[in-house]
């Protein structure tokens, strides 16, 4: 496979960039655009696993902002009929 050092591409009227097929094959399904001192850098992205992302959210520790109240059943029932 030939290593492509630089390719000039055009931006269409809708702001899209057409990436040549040989480069798309190397990039894969996703890509990340990073701002660097020289401009922008396009690098292959990591495919995000939705299940793994959800697992991280579930297992993360939540920050408490206060102490939970133990409401009586009467107090809870009093708000059921109210709509906001």
N, CA, C and O atoms as CSV, one atom per row, in Angstrom:
chain,resi,resn,atom,element,x,y,z
A,1,UNK,N,N,0.844,-1.182,0.000
A,1,UNK,CA,C,0.000,0.000,0.000
A,1,UNK,C,C,0.883,1.237,0.000
A,1,UNK,O,O,1.842,1.329,0.766
A,2,UNK,N,N,0.558,2.166,-0.848
A,2,UNK,CA,C,1.331,3.399,-0.957
A,2,UNK,C,C,0.918,4.362,0.155
A,2,UNK,O,O,-0.269,4.566,0.409
A,3,UNK,N,N,1.924,4.951,0.814
A,3,UNK,CA,C,1.661,5.904,1.878
A,3,UNK,C,C,1.405,7.280,1.277
A,3,UNK,O,O,2.254,7.821,0.569
A,4,UNK,N,N,0.243,7.841,1.557
A,4,UNK,CA,C,-0.122,9.154,1.040
A,4,UNK,C,C,0.256,10.189,2.097
A,4,UNK,O,O,-0.264,10.155,3.212
A,5,UNK,N,N,1.150,11.099,1.757
A,5,UNK,CA,C,1.612,12.100,2.707
A,5,UNK,C,C,0.631,13.260,2.839
A,5,UNK,O,O,0.348,13.709,3.950
A,6,UNK,N,N,0.116,13.742,1.722
A,6,UNK,CA,C,-0.768,14.895,1.754
A,6,UNK,C,C,-1.704,14.855,0.559
A,6,UNK,O,O,-1.293,14.510,-0.549
A,7,UNK,N,N,-2.959,15.209,0.785
A,7,UNK,CA,C,-3.946,15.269,-0.276
A,7,UNK,C,C,-4.717,16.570,-0.109
A,7,UNK,O,O,-5.183,16.884,0.986
A,8,UNK,N,N,-4.851,17.324,-1.190
A,8,UNK,CA,C,-5.657,18.537,-1.163
A,8,UNK,C,C,-7.063,18.188,-1.602
A,8,UNK,O,O,-7.262,17.546,-2.634
A,9,UNK,N,N,-8.047,18.617,-0.806
A,9,UNK,CA,C,-9.451,18.346,-1.101
A,9,UNK,C,C,-10.219,19.661,-1.098
A,9,UNK,O,O,-9.762,20.653,-0.531
A,10,UNK,N,N,-11.379,19.663,-1.729
A,10,UNK,CA,C,-12.214,20.857,-1.780
A,10,UNK,C,C,-13.384,20.704,-0.822
A,10,UNK,O,O,-13.845,19.598,-0.541
A,11,UNK,N,N,-13.848,21.838,-0.331
A,11,UNK,CA,C,-15.044,21.880,0.500
A,11,UNK,C,C,-16.193,22.289,-0.411
A,11,UNK,O,O,-16.106,23.304,-1.102
A,12,UNK,N,N,-17.285,21.497,-0.417
A,12,UNK,CA,C,-18.403,21.824,-1.308
A,12,UNK,C,C,-19.273,22.932,-0.724
A,12,UNK,O,O,-18.993,23.439,0.363
A,13,UNK,N,N,-20.320,23.306,-1.439
A,13,UNK,CA,C,-21.166,24.425,-1.031
A,13,UNK,C,C,-21.902,24.174,0.286
A,13,UNK,O,O,-22.367,25.115,0.929
A,14,UNK,N,N,-22.006,22.907,0.686
A,14,UNK,CA,C,-22.657,22.569,1.954
A,14,UNK,C,C,-21.657,22.364,3.083
A,14,UNK,O,O,-22.033,21.956,4.181
A,15,UNK,N,N,-20.374,22.648,2.815
A,15,UNK,CA,C,-19.350,22.539,3.845
A,15,UNK,C,C,-18.795,21.140,4.034
A,15,UNK,O,O,-18.141,20.866,5.040
A,16,UNK,N,N,-19.043,20.253,3.088
A,16,UNK,CA,C,-18.579,18.870,3.201
A,16,UNK,C,C,-17.230,18.710,2.506
A,16,UNK,O,O,-16.922,19.400,1.534
A,17,UNK,N,N,-16.446,17.789,3.029
A,17,UNK,CA,C,-15.155,17.469,2.441
A,17,UNK,C,C,-15.223,16.039,1.914
A,17,UNK,O,O,-15.649,15.130,2.627
A,18,UNK,N,N,-14.807,15.843,0.675
A,18,UNK,CA,C,-14.784,14.501,0.088
A,18,UNK,C,C,-13.405,13.899,0.336
A,18,UNK,O,O,-12.396,14.422,-0.138
A,19,UNK,N,N,-13.371,12.812,1.071
A,19,UNK,CA,C,-12.113,12.136,1.381
A,19,UNK,C,C,-11.928,11.004,0.375
A,19,UNK,O,O,-12.823,10.176,0.210
A,20,UNK,N,N,-10.776,10.956,-0.300
A,20,UNK,CA,C,-10.542,9.904,-1.292
A,20,UNK,C,C,-10.682,8.498,-0.698
A,20,UNK,O,O,-10.399,8.274,0.479
A,21,UNK,N,N,-11.122,7.562,-1.536
A,21,UNK,CA,C,-11.419,6.192,-1.097
A,21,UNK,C,C,-10.243,5.520,-0.407
A,21,UNK,O,O,-10.432,4.849,0.608
A,22,UNK,N,N,-9.033,5.681,-0.932
A,22,UNK,CA,C,-7.883,4.997,-0.318
A,22,UNK,C,C,-7.610,5.500,1.096
A,22,UNK,O,O,-7.107,4.754,1.936
A,23,UNK,N,N,-7.939,6.759,1.359
A,23,UNK,CA,C,-7.753,7.296,2.708
A,23,UNK,C,C,-8.903,6.852,3.608
A,23,UNK,O,O,-8.685,6.539,4.779
A,24,UNK,N,N,-10.131,6.823,3.073
A,24,UNK,CA,C,-11.288,6.370,3.871
A,24,UNK,C,C,-11.091,4.951,4.359
A,24,UNK,O,O,-11.490,4.621,5.476
A,25,UNK,N,N,-10.481,4.100,3.539
A,25,UNK,CA,C,-10.242,2.711,3.948
A,25,UNK,C,C,-9.335,2.660,5.170
A,25,UNK,O,O,-9.531,1.837,6.065
A,26,UNK,N,N,-8.342,3.542,5.201
A,26,UNK,CA,C,-7.411,3.565,6.337
A,26,UNK,C,C,-8.053,4.174,7.585
A,26,UNK,O,O,-7.755,3.763,8.707
A,27,UNK,N,N,-8.923,5.142,7.384
A,27,UNK,CA,C,-9.554,5.815,8.516
A,27,UNK,C,C,-10.553,4.898,9.207
A,27,UNK,O,O,-10.584,4.843,10.436
A,28,UNK,N,N,-11.362,4.185,8.452
A,28,UNK,CA,C,-12.384,3.324,9.040
A,28,UNK,C,C,-13.728,4.014,9.088
A,28,UNK,O,O,-13.984,4.933,8.310
A,29,UNK,N,N,-14.595,3.580,9.996
A,29,UNK,CA,C,-15.964,4.074,10.062
A,29,UNK,C,C,-16.101,5.439,10.716
A,29,UNK,O,O,-17.021,6.189,10.388
A,30,UNK,N,N,-15.212,5.773,11.627
A,30,UNK,CA,C,-15.291,7.057,12.317
A,30,UNK,C,C,-13.950,7.760,12.273
A,30,UNK,O,O,-12.906,7.126,12.123
A,31,UNK,N,N,-13.989,9.072,12.405
A,31,UNK,CA,C,-12.758,9.861,12.421
A,31,UNK,C,C,-12.917,10.999,13.424
A,31,UNK,O,O,-14.029,11.418,13.744
A,32,UNK,N,N,-11.797,11.482,13.904
A,32,UNK,CA,C,-11.773,12.592,14.835
A,32,UNK,C,C,-10.964,13.717,14.210
A,32,UNK,O,O,-9.876,13.488,13.683
A,33,UNK,N,N,-11.495,14.929,14.270
A,33,UNK,CA,C,-10.761,16.090,13.790
A,33,UNK,C,C,-10.250,16.832,15.017
A,33,UNK,O,O,-11.029,17.239,15.878
A,34,UNK,N,N,-8.934,17.002,15.089
A,34,UNK,CA,C,-8.314,17.679,16.225
A,34,UNK,C,C,-7.700,18.993,15.769
A,34,UNK,O,O,-7.134,19.088,14.680
A,35,UNK,N,N,-7.821,19.999,16.617
A,35,UNK,CA,C,-7.155,21.274,16.346
A,35,UNK,C,C,-5.734,21.159,16.883
A,35,UNK,O,O,-5.528,20.826,18.050
A,36,UNK,N,N,-4.769,21.433,16.034
A,36,UNK,CA,C,-3.349,21.418,16.396
A,36,UNK,C,C,-2.761,22.778,16.031
A,36,UNK,O,O,-3.381,23.530,15.280
A,37,UNK,N,N,-1.573,23.109,16.549
A,37,UNK,CA,C,-0.990,24.418,16.237
A,37,UNK,C,C,-0.868,24.704,14.741
A,37,UNK,O,O,-0.958,25.861,14.329
A,38,UNK,N,N,-0.669,23.684,13.936
A,38,UNK,CA,C,-0.506,23.869,12.493
A,38,UNK,C,C,-1.833,23.980,11.745
A,38,UNK,O,O,-1.842,24.343,10.569
A,39,UNK,N,N,-2.952,23.676,12.401
A,39,UNK,CA,C,-4.259,23.699,11.746
A,39,UNK,C,C,-5.154,22.617,12.311
A,39,UNK,O,O,-5.475,22.630,13.499
A,40,UNK,N,N,-5.563,21.671,11.462
A,40,UNK,CA,C,-6.429,20.580,11.896
A,40,UNK,C,C,-5.816,19.256,11.474
A,40,UNK,O,O,-5.133,19.168,10.453
A,41,UNK,N,N,-6.070,18.226,12.278
A,41,UNK,CA,C,-5.530,16.898,12.032
A,41,UNK,C,C,-6.688,15.913,12.037
A,41,UNK,O,O,-7.486,15.892,12.974
A,42,UNK,N,N,-6.782,15.097,10.990
A,42,UNK,CA,C,-7.817,14.073,10.891
A,42,UNK,C,C,-7.185,12.737,11.271
A,42,UNK,O,O,-6.228,12.288,10.641
A,43,UNK,N,N,-7.732,12.111,12.308
A,43,UNK,CA,C,-7.188,10.828,12.766
A,43,UNK,C,C,-8.321,9.807,12.850
A,43,UNK,O,O,-9.474,10.172,13.077
A,44,UNK,N,N,-7.990,8.527,12.668
A,44,UNK,CA,C,-9.027,7.503,12.808
A,44,UNK,C,C,-9.649,7.574,14.198
A,44,UNK,O,O,-8.942,7.698,15.198
A,45,UNK,N,N,-10.977,7.494,14.253
A,45,UNK,CA,C,-11.679,7.552,15.530
A,45,UNK,C,C,-11.857,6.166,16.110
A,45,UNK,O,O,-11.702,5.156,15.423
A,46,UNK,N,N,-12.178,6.142,17.363
A,46,UNK,CA,C,-12.449,4.879,18.030
A,46,UNK,C,C,-13.946,4.642,17.993
A,46,UNK,O,O,-14.726,5.527,18.343
A,47,UNK,N,N,-14.347,3.470,17.577
A,47,UNK,CA,C,-15.759,3.139,17.560
A,47,UNK,C,C,-16.215,2.992,19.004
A,47,UNK,O,O,-15.660,2.201,19.767
A,48,UNK,N,N,-17.223,3.758,19.365
A,48,UNK,CA,C,-17.693,3.767,20.729
A,48,UNK,C,C,-18.731,2.686,20.937
A,48,UNK,O,O,-19.725,2.616,20.214
A,49,UNK,N,N,-18.499,1.854,21.917
A,49,UNK,CA,C,-19.419,0.778,22.249
A,49,UNK,C,C,-20.477,1.337,23.201
A,49,UNK,O,O,-20.161,1.715,24.329
A,50,UNK,N,N,-21.719,1.388,22.754
A,50,UNK,CA,C,-22.803,1.975,23.540
A,50,UNK,C,C,-22.995,1.250,24.868
A,50,UNK,O,O,-23.270,1.885,25.886
A,51,UNK,N,N,-22.854,-0.062,24.866
A,51,UNK,CA,C,-23.036,-0.833,26.098
A,51,UNK,C,C,-21.928,-0.485,27.096
A,51,UNK,O,O,-22.192,-0.323,28.287
A,52,UNK,N,N,-20.705,-0.373,26.615
A,52,UNK,CA,C,-19.588,-0.026,27.493
A,52,UNK,C,C,-19.752,1.389,28.046
A,52,UNK,O,O,-19.453,1.638,29.213
A,53,UNK,N,N,-20.225,2.310,27.213
A,53,UNK,CA,C,-20.455,3.688,27.657
A,53,UNK,C,C,-21.517,3.717,28.752
A,53,UNK,O,O,-21.353,4.409,29.757
A,54,UNK,N,N,-22.610,2.966,28.561
A,54,UNK,CA,C,-23.666,2.888,29.566
A,54,UNK,C,C,-23.138,2.265,30.859
A,54,UNK,O,O,-23.473,2.725,31.951
A,55,UNK,N,N,-22.319,1.228,30.740
A,55,UNK,CA,C,-21.739,0.577,31.907
A,55,UNK,C,C,-20.902,1.573,32.722
A,55,UNK,O,O,-20.961,1.570,33.952
A,56,UNK,N,N,-20.135,2.413,32.049
A,56,UNK,CA,C,-19.318,3.418,32.746
A,56,UNK,C,C,-20.202,4.411,33.486
A,56,UNK,O,O,-19.895,4.802,34.613
A,57,UNK,N,N,-21.305,4.822,32.851
A,57,UNK,CA,C,-22.214,5.769,33.488
A,57,UNK,C,C,-22.855,5.145,34.721
A,57,UNK,O,O,-22.943,5.784,35.769
A,58,UNK,N,N,-23.301,3.903,34.599
A,58,UNK,CA,C,-23.966,3.224,35.710
A,58,UNK,C,C,-23.016,3.022,36.880
A,58,UNK,O,O,-23.413,3.181,38.034
A,59,UNK,N,N,-21.769,2.676,36.594
A,59,UNK,CA,C,-20.808,2.376,37.648
A,59,UNK,C,C,-20.112,3.610,38.217
A,59,UNK,O,O,-19.378,3.497,39.199
A,60,UNK,N,N,-20.326,4.785,37.623
A,60,UNK,CA,C,-19.671,5.986,38.130
A,60,UNK,C,C,-20.338,6.438,39.426
A,60,UNK,O,O,-21.535,6.241,39.634
A,61,UNK,N,N,-19.534,7.046,40.286
A,61,UNK,CA,C,-20.070,7.539,41.551
A,61,UNK,C,C,-20.705,8.896,41.318
A,61,UNK,O,O,-20.110,9.780,40.701
A,62,UNK,N,N,-21.909,9.046,41.815
A,62,UNK,CA,C,-22.624,10.309,41.667
A,62,UNK,C,C,-22.280,11.235,42.830
A,62,UNK,O,O,-22.044,10.794,43.955
A,63,UNK,N,N,-22.258,12.537,42.524
A,63,UNK,CA,C,-22.000,13.525,43.557
A,63,UNK,C,C,-23.321,13.876,44.233
A,63,UNK,O,O,-24.288,14.247,43.568
A,64,UNK,N,N,-23.353,13.762,45.513
A,64,UNK,CA,C,-24.541,14.134,46.283
A,64,UNK,C,C,-24.505,15.630,46.534
A,64,UNK,O,O,-23.457,16.186,46.862
A,65,UNK,N,N,-25.645,16.278,46.381
A,65,UNK,CA,C,-25.716,17.714,46.629
A,65,UNK,C,C,-26.389,18.018,47.962
A,65,UNK,O,O,-26.430,19.171,48.391
A,66,UNK,N,N,-26.897,17.025,48.593
A,66,UNK,CA,C,-27.566,17.250,49.874
A,66,UNK,C,C,-27.941,15.930,50.514
A,66,UNK,O,O,-27.662,14.862,49.969
A,67,UNK,N,N,-28.555,16.006,51.636
A,67,UNK,CA,C,-28.976,14.809,52.352
A,67,UNK,C,C,-30.392,14.444,51.917
A,67,UNK,O,O,-31.269,15.308,51.919
A,68,UNK,N,N,-30.644,13.177,51.541
A,68,UNK,CA,C,-31.989,12.791,51.120
A,68,UNK,C,C,-32.981,12.863,52.283
A,68,UNK,O,O,-32.640,12.580,53.431
A,69,UNK,N,N,-34.204,13.245,51.958
A,69,UNK,CA,C,-35.261,13.302,52.966
A,69,UNK,C,C,-36.071,12.016,52.939
A,69,UNK,O,O,-36.286,11.431,51.877
A,70,UNK,N,N,-36.510,11.587,54.086
A,70,UNK,CA,C,-37.411,10.435,54.170
A,70,UNK,C,C,-38.819,10.963,54.347
A,70,UNK,O,O,-39.240,11.288,55.458
A,71,UNK,N,N,-39.552,11.046,53.228
A,71,UNK,CA,C,-40.900,11.580,53.261
A,71,UNK,C,C,-41.865,10.522,53.759
A,71,UNK,O,O,-41.679,9.325,53.539
A,72,UNK,N,N,-42.878,10.986,54.420
A,72,UNK,CA,C,-43.928,10.083,54.889
A,72,UNK,C,C,-44.825,9.725,53.696
A,72,UNK,O,O,-44.878,10.472,52.719
A,73,UNK,N,N,-45.515,8.608,53.769
A,73,UNK,CA,C,-46.432,8.249,52.675
A,73,UNK,C,C,-47.483,9.334,52.417
A,73,UNK,O,O,-47.878,9.546,51.270
A,74,UNK,N,N,-47.940,10.022,53.470
A,74,UNK,CA,C,-48.937,11.076,53.307
A,74,UNK,C,C,-48.373,12.237,52.479
A,74,UNK,O,O,-49.068,12.782,51.622
A,75,UNK,N,N,-47.130,12.608,52.732
A,75,UNK,CA,C,-46.513,13.708,51.992
A,75,UNK,C,C,-46.320,13.321,50.524
A,75,UNK,O,O,-46.532,14.140,49.630
A,76,UNK,N,N,-45.922,12.081,50.283
A,76,UNK,CA,C,-45.737,11.624,48.902
A,76,UNK,C,C,-47.072,11.611,48.155
A,76,UNK,O,O,-47.148,12.052,47.008
A,77,UNK,N,N,-48.122,11.106,48.807
A,77,UNK,CA,C,-49.451,11.060,48.180
A,77,UNK,C,C,-49.977,12.451,47.890
A,77,UNK,O,O,-50.732,12.639,46.936
A,78,UNK,N,N,-49.589,13.441,48.704
A,78,UNK,CA,C,-50.101,14.792,48.520
A,78,UNK,C,C,-49.572,15.425,47.218
A,78,UNK,O,O,-50.211,16.328,46.678
A,79,UNK,N,N,-48.442,14.974,46.719
A,79,UNK,CA,C,-47.899,15.547,45.473
A,79,UNK,C,C,-48.284,14.767,44.231
A,79,UNK,O,O,-48.068,15.248,43.118
A,80,UNK,N,N,-48.847,13.581,44.385
A,80,UNK,CA,C,-49.182,12.756,43.222
A,80,UNK,C,C,-50.196,13.439,42.309
A,80,UNK,O,O,-50.071,13.357,41.087
A,81,UNK,N,N,-51.172,14.094,42.860
A,81,UNK,CA,C,-52.238,14.703,42.070
A,81,UNK,C,C,-51.858,16.047,41.478
A,81,UNK,O,O,-52.588,16.574,40.639
A,82,UNK,N,N,-50.742,16.611,41.890
A,82,UNK,CA,C,-50.335,17.928,41.388
A,82,UNK,C,C,-49.600,17.797,40.084
A,82,UNK,O,O,-48.782,16.893,39.914
A,83,UNK,N,N,-49.881,18.695,39.158
A,83,UNK,CA,C,-49.142,18.726,37.899
A,83,UNK,C,C,-48.412,20.053,37.806
A,83,UNK,O,O,-48.923,21.084,38.244
A,84,UNK,N,N,-47.235,20.025,37.244
A,84,UNK,CA,C,-46.422,21.246,37.159
A,84,UNK,C,C,-46.444,21.806,35.770
A,84,UNK,O,O,-45.817,22.832,35.507
